[in-house]
Amino acid sequence: MFTMPIPFKQPSSLVKLSRNKFGTSRNYVVKVSSPSWLRNFAVICLICIAGSLKAQGTFTFDSASAMFNKGRSYYSQQNYDSADYCYTQFLQKYPGDTAAIFNRALARRDNKKWDAALEDYNKLVLLRPTDGNLYNDMGVAKFNQKDYKGAEEQFTKALGYITKNPEIWYNRAVCFRNLYNNDRYLEDLGVVISLKPDYAEAYYDRGIVYYNRRMTAEALADFDKLVALKPRFPQGYYNRGMLKRISGDFHAALIDFDYALRLNEKYPEALYRRGTSYHDVGDRQCGCIDWQKANALGIEGAKNLFETFCKDVDLNPPGANYKYTVPRQTPTQNQRSRKRK
């Protein structure tokens, strides 16, 4: 079965640096009494110290700000290593700055450096313990480390602060799927759909759970909704065709398999199943042609069927045009025409 990639909530842009957060560049103030020569001596010493620090490359606010902005620029160019370096340099001057830590965590996450990203997220949750988005990002990092239990715990923490975010509910649902907890998986998918009725991935995943539980009517309803939301998604038609074939509606299954192939003509499983559906409705010629193509694309079962049922079938009769055997209309158009009658 086709599996959707896990989505995760990303900020629309990196956090910007605010000069007011740090104030102006640091000023050294010396309070001394007379005599004046001592005051002059102190000023001369400070000037020398400042010059020495500048020669060693120590950041002022302006130079640190420039390094921060370079990090943002590199991130936008998807140069994550350079962005990481810039934020690290900035954090040497301002080690507790949450904006820089957060942006570096994003750079490390998108660079798939999950351990380093988690280090930054662990620092951030100490500074912002009620930020649910941080726990969500930590869950994504742990999921990509295949720590599904740890990811589920982080998503649960996120939902403690953000209760109506369908993406976070979906993220936790996928964790339950990988932990083989199908009851909790199904429960969370239901919450996703209640929060966002047009969440196509949730219908797809729930339809598969219903399919595996032999709940054919419920699965068909979810795949009907899926193809209405994503009419250019071939796997939706393929899975619905499988369900219709199980239900004994071979002609309807044939239409769905054909439509999946019009969206992706090299879909080997759809070729194999369409060939079987042709055979079910008595069209051996078209069935054998599809099995032959599916076998060429690596479907082992197609070879066995072809050798069993196609020995006496002419695969190249004069004027054959098997592509148009199936009605050239989408299932939704067919349903509308029946309603008008």
RAQUITA-V322184 format. One record per pair of residues at least 4 apart in sequence whose ideal C-beta (glycine too) atoms are under 8 Angstrom apart, sorted by the first residue. I is the first residue (numbers start at 1). J is the second residue. If there is no record, write none. Layout:
I:J ; I:J
//
This chain:
1:208 ; 1:239 ; 2:204 ; 2:235 ; 2:239 ; 4:201 ; 4:204 ; 4:205 ; 6:140 ; 6:143 ; 6:170 ; 6:171 ; 6:174 ; 7:167 ; 7:170 ; 7:171 ; 7:201 ; 8:136 ; 8:137 ; 8:140 ; 8:167 ; 8:171 ; 9:133 ; 9:136 ; 9:137 ; 9:165 ; 9:167 ; 9:168 ; 10:106 ; 11:15 ; 11:106 ; 11:133 ; 14:71 ; 14:72 ; 14:75 ; 14:76 ; 14:103 ; 14:106 ; 15:98 ; 15:99 ; 15:102 ; 15:103 ; 16:72 ; 16:99 ; 17:21 ; 17:65 ; 17:68 ; 17:69 ; 17:99 ; 17:100 ; 19:23 ; 19:24 ; 19:61 ; 19:65 ; 21:97 ; 22:61 ; 22:94 ; 23:61 ; 24:61 ; 25:60 ; 25:61 ; 25:62 ; 26:60 ; 26:61 ; 28:46 ; 28:50 ; 30:39 ; 30:42 ; 30:43 ; 30:46 ; 32:38 ; 32:39 ; 32:42 ; 34:38 ; 34:39 ; 35:39 ; 36:40 ; 37:41 ; 38:42 ; 39:43 ; 40:44 ; 41:45 ; 42:46 ; 43:47 ; 44:48 ; 45:49 ; 46:50 ; 47:51 ; 48:52 ; 49:53 ; 50:54 ; 51:55 ; 52:56 ; 53:58 ; 54:58 ; 59:63 ; 59:64 ; 59:67 ; 59:89 ; 59:90 ; 59:92 ; 59:93 ; 60:64 ; 61:65 ; 62:66 ; 63:67 ; 64:68 ; 64:90 ; 64:93 ; 64:94 ; 65:69 ; 66:70 ; 67:71 ; 67:86 ; 67:89 ; 67:90 ; 68:72 ; 68:86 ; 68:87 ; 68:90 ; 68:99 ; 68:100 ; 69:73 ; 70:74 ; 70:82 ; 70:86 ; 71:75 ; 71:82 ; 71:83 ; 71:84 ; 71:85 ; 71:86 ; 71:87 ; 71:90 ; 71:100 ; 71:103 ; 71:104 ; 71:107 ; 72:76 ; 72:83 ; 72:103 ; 73:77 ; 74:79 ; 74:80 ; 74:82 ; 74:83 ; 74:86 ; 74:107 ; 75:79 ; 75:80 ; 75:83 ; 75:103 ; 75:106 ; 75:107 ; 75:110 ; 78:110 ; 79:83 ; 80:84 ; 80:107 ; 80:108 ; 80:110 ; 80:111 ; 81:85 ; 81:111 ; 82:86 ; 83:87 ; 83:103 ; 83:104 ; 83:107 ; 84:88 ; 84:104 ; 84:107 ; 84:108 ; 84:111 ; 84:113 ; 84:116 ; 85:89 ; 86:90 ; 87:91 ; 87:100 ; 87:101 ; 87:103 ; 87:104 ; 87:107 ; 88:92 ; 88:104 ; 89:93 ; 90:94 ; 90:97 ; 90:100 ; 91:95 ; 91:97 ; 91:100 ; 91:101 ; 91:104 ; 94:100 ; 96:127 ; 97:101 ; 98:102 ; 98:124 ; 98:127 ; 98:128 ; 99:103 ; 100:104 ; 101:105 ; 101:120 ; 101:123 ; 101:124 ; 101:127 ; 102:106 ; 102:120 ; 102:124 ; 103:107 ; 104:108 ; 104:120 ; 105:109 ; 105:117 ; 105:120 ; 105:121 ; 105:124 ; 105:137 ; 106:110 ; 107:111 ; 108:113 ; 108:114 ; 108:116 ; 108:117 ; 108:120 ; 109:113 ; 109:114 ; 109:117 ; 109:137 ; 109:140 ; 109:141 ; 112:144 ; 113:117 ; 114:118 ; 114:141 ; 114:142 ; 114:144 ; 114:145 ; 115:119 ; 115:145 ; 116:120 ; 117:121 ; 117:137 ; 117:141 ; 118:122 ; 118:138 ; 118:141 ; 118:142 ; 119:123 ; 120:124 ; 121:125 ; 121:134 ; 121:137 ; 121:138 ; 121:141 ; 122:126 ; 122:138 ; 123:127 ; 124:128 ; 124:131 ; 124:134 ; 125:129 ; 125:131 ; 125:134 ; 125:135 ; 125:138 ; 128:134 ; 130:161 ; 131:135 ; 131:161 ; 132:136 ; 132:157 ; 132:158 ; 132:159 ; 132:160 ; 132:161 ; 132:162 ; 132:165 ; 132:168 ; 133:137 ; 133:158 ; 133:162 ; 134:138 ; 134:158 ; 135:139 ; 135:154 ; 135:155 ; 135:157 ; 135:158 ; 135:161 ; 136:140 ; 136:154 ; 136:155 ; 136:158 ; 136:162 ; 136:165 ; 136:167 ; 136:168 ; 136:171 ; 137:141 ; 138:142 ; 138:154 ; 139:143 ; 139:150 ; 139:151 ; 139:152 ; 139:153 ; 139:154 ; 139:155 ; 139:158 ; 139:171 ; 139:172 ; 139:175 ; 140:144 ; 140:151 ; 140:171 ; 141:145 ; 142:147 ; 142:148 ; 142:150 ; 142:151 ; 142:154 ; 143:147 ; 143:148 ; 143:151 ; 143:171 ; 143:174 ; 143:175 ; 145:150 ; 147:151 ; 148:152 ; 148:175 ; 148:178 ; 148:179 ; 149:153 ; 149:175 ; 149:179 ; 150:154 ; 151:155 ; 151:171 ; 151:175 ; 152:156 ; 152:172 ; 152:175 ; 152:176 ; 152:179 ; 153:157 ; 154:158 ; 155:159 ; 155:168 ; 155:171 ; 155:172 ; 155:175 ; 156:160 ; 156:172 ; 157:161 ; 158:162 ; 158:165 ; 158:168 ; 159:163 ; 159:165 ; 159:168 ; 159:169 ; 159:172 ; 162:168 ; 164:195 ; 165:169 ; 165:195 ; 166:170 ; 166:191 ; 166:192 ; 166:195 ; 166:196 ; 166:199 ; 166:202 ; 167:171 ; 168:172 ; 169:173 ; 169:188 ; 169:191 ; 169:192 ; 169:195 ; 170:174 ; 170:188 ; 170:189 ; 170:192 ; 170:199 ; 170:201 ; 170:202 ; 171:175 ; 172:176 ; 172:188 ; 173:177 ; 173:184 ; 173:185 ; 173:188 ; 173:189 ; 173:192 ; 173:202 ; 173:205 ; 174:178 ; 174:205 ; 175:179 ; 176:181 ; 176:182 ; 176:184 ; 176:185 ; 176:188 ; 177:181 ; 177:182 ; 177:185 ; 177:205 ; 181:185 ; 182:186 ; 182:209 ; 183:187 ; 184:188 ; 185:189 ; 185:205 ; 185:209 ; 186:190 ; 186:206 ; 186:209 ; 187:191 ; 188:192 ; 189:193 ; 189:202 ; 189:205 ; 189:206 ; 189:209 ; 190:194 ; 190:206 ; 191:195 ; 192:196 ; 192:199 ; 192:202 ; 193:197 ; 193:199 ; 193:202 ; 193:203 ; 193:206 ; 195:199 ; 196:202 ; 198:229 ; 199:203 ; 200:204 ; 200:226 ; 200:229 ; 200:230 ; 200:233 ; 201:205 ; 202:206 ; 203:207 ; 203:222 ; 203:223 ; 203:225 ; 203:226 ; 203:229 ; 204:208 ; 204:222 ; 204:223 ; 204:226 ; 204:235 ; 204:236 ; 204:239 ; 205:209 ; 206:210 ; 206:222 ; 207:211 ; 207:218 ; 207:219 ; 207:222 ; 207:223 ; 207:226 ; 207:239 ; 208:212 ; 208:219 ; 208:239 ; 209:213 ; 210:215 ; 210:216 ; 210:218 ; 210:219 ; 210:222 ; 211:215 ; 211:216 ; 211:219 ; 211:239 ; 211:242 ; 211:243 ; 215:219 ; 216:220 ; 216:243 ; 216:246 ; 216:247 ; 217:221 ; 218:222 ; 219:223 ; 219:243 ; 220:224 ; 220:240 ; 220:243 ; 220:244 ; 220:247 ; 221:225 ; 222:226 ; 223:227 ; 223:236 ; 223:239 ; 223:240 ; 223:243 ; 224:228 ; 224:240 ; 225:229 ; 226:230 ; 226:233 ; 226:236 ; 226:240 ; 227:231 ; 227:233 ; 227:236 ; 227:237 ; 227:240 ; 227:331 ; 227:332 ; 228:332 ; 230:236 ; 231:330 ; 231:332 ; 232:263 ; 233:237 ; 233:263 ; 234:238 ; 234:259 ; 234:260 ; 234:261 ; 234:263 ; 234:264 ; 234:267 ; 234:270 ; 235:239 ; 235:260 ; 236:240 ; 237:241 ; 237:256 ; 237:257 ; 237:259 ; 237:260 ; 237:263 ; 237:331 ; 238:242 ; 238:256 ; 238:257 ; 238:260 ; 238:267 ; 238:269 ; 238:270 ; 238:273 ; 239:243 ; 240:244 ; 240:256 ; 241:245 ; 241:252 ; 241:253 ; 241:254 ; 241:255 ; 241:256 ; 241:257 ; 241:260 ; 241:270 ; 241:273 ; 241:277 ; 242:246 ; 242:253 ; 242:273 ; 243:247 ; 244:249 ; 244:250 ; 244:252 ; 244:253 ; 244:256 ; 245:249 ; 245:250 ; 245:253 ; 245:273 ; 245:276 ; 245:277 ; 245:280 ; 249:253 ; 250:254 ; 250:277 ; 250:280 ; 250:281 ; 251:255 ; 251:281 ; 252:256 ; 252:331 ; 253:257 ; 253:273 ; 253:277 ; 254:258 ; 254:274 ; 254:277 ; 254:278 ; 254:281 ; 254:326 ; 255:259 ; 255:326 ; 255:327 ; 255:329 ; 255:331 ; 255:334 ; 256:260 ; 256:331 ; 257:261 ; 257:270 ; 257:273 ; 257:274 ; 257:277 ; 258:262 ; 258:274 ; 258:326 ; 259:263 ; 259:330 ; 259:331 ; 260:264 ; 260:267 ; 260:270 ; 261:265 ; 261:267 ; 261:270 ; 261:271 ; 261:274 ; 263:267 ; 264:270 ; 266:297 ; 267:271 ; 268:272 ; 268:294 ; 268:297 ; 268:298 ; 268:299 ; 269:273 ; 269:294 ; 269:299 ; 270:274 ; 271:275 ; 271:290 ; 271:291 ; 271:293 ; 271:294 ; 271:297 ; 271:299 ; 271:302 ; 272:276 ; 272:290 ; 272:291 ; 272:294 ; 272:299 ; 272:301 ; 272:302 ; 273:277 ; 274:278 ; 274:290 ; 275:279 ; 275:286 ; 275:287 ; 275:288 ; 275:289 ; 275:290 ; 275:291 ; 275:294 ; 275:302 ; 275:305 ; 276:280 ; 276:287 ; 276:291 ; 276:305 ; 277:281 ; 277:287 ; 278:283 ; 278:284 ; 278:286 ; 278:287 ; 278:290 ; 278:325 ; 279:283 ; 279:284 ; 279:287 ; 279:305 ; 279:309 ; 283:287 ; 283:325 ; 284:288 ; 284:309 ; 284:310 ; 284:313 ; 285:289 ; 285:313 ; 285:314 ; 285:315 ; 285:317 ; 285:320 ; 285:322 ; 286:290 ; 286:322 ; 286:325 ; 287:291 ; 287:309 ; 287:310 ; 288:292 ; 288:306 ; 288:309 ; 288:310 ; 288:313 ; 288:315 ; 289:293 ; 289:315 ; 289:322 ; 290:294 ; 290:302 ; 291:295 ; 291:302 ; 291:303 ; 291:305 ; 291:306 ; 291:310 ; 292:296 ; 292:302 ; 292:306 ; 292:310 ; 292:315 ; 293:297 ; 294:299 ; 294:302 ; 295:299 ; 295:300 ; 295:302 ; 295:303 ; 295:306 ; 299:303 ; 300:304 ; 301:305 ; 302:306 ; 303:307 ; 304:308 ; 305:309 ; 305:310 ; 306:310 ; 307:311 ; 309:313 ; 310:315 ; 316:320 ; 324:328 ; 327:334 ; 329:333 ; 329:334 ; 330:334 ; 331:335 ; 332:336 ; 333:337 ; 334:338 ; 335:339 ; 336:340 ; 337:341
//
